[in-house]
Amino acid sequence: MSRYDVNVLLYRLKKDRAFRERFRSDPAAALRGADLTDEERDAFVRWSPRRLNELGGSLHLVLSIPGMEAH
């Protein structure tokens, strides 16, 4: 996946409440159709903001997703 695609997924988590709720309840299922590397998928599923940023995710997006700070 490209840096752009990681950020598109982060943006979707920020703006799409229904997707965000699905992700919070079952991250692996919510990401099932996403074109992610194993490393990216793991960072999303474990919700590792630092790793997502290292993989190209915008720190602003990572930190601005409602309700994800405690995930």
N, C-alpha and C positions, 0 to 999 in steps of 0.2 A: 504494500500500500504506500502511497506517496504522502508526504507531509501535508499536502493539500487535502487529501482524503481523510487523514486523521483529524484535521481541523473541521472538516465538514461534519464528521460524526460528533465532535465536541460541540459544534454549533447546534446540531440537532438536539443533543442532550440539553443544551441551554434553553432552546426555544420551544421544543415540542414536549409539552407536559405529559401527554399520554405515553410517548416513547420513554421519557425519563422515568416514569412510574414503572413501566415494564422492566426497564434496565435495573432499577433499584430492587425490584422483587426477584428478578432472575437475569443477571447480566449475560450469562452464557446464551440463554434463549433469545434475548433481545438482540444479540450480536450475530445470531446464527447465519444470516444472509450476507453479513459484511465481509468484504474482501480484505482481511487482515492477516498479517504475519502472525505466527505463534507468539512472538514477543509482544506485539501490539495488543493482541487479544488478551494475553495475560495481564498486561498493564491496565487495560480497561476493566477486566473482570475483577482484579484485586483492587481496583481504583487507586492506582499509584500516581498521584499528580506529578511527582518528580520524574518518574519514568516516562510518563506521557509527554512531558515537556522535553526530555532528552530525545524522545523519538520524533520530535518535530511539532508537537502540539503547542499551541499558543498558551503561554502561562496565564494570560488574561482570561481566555476561554475556560481553561481548566479550573481557575479559581472563582469564576463567576456563574457556575452552574448551580441553580437553586437547589438546596437540600443535599448537595453532594459532599459538603465538607465533613460530614459525619459518616459517610458511607464506608 
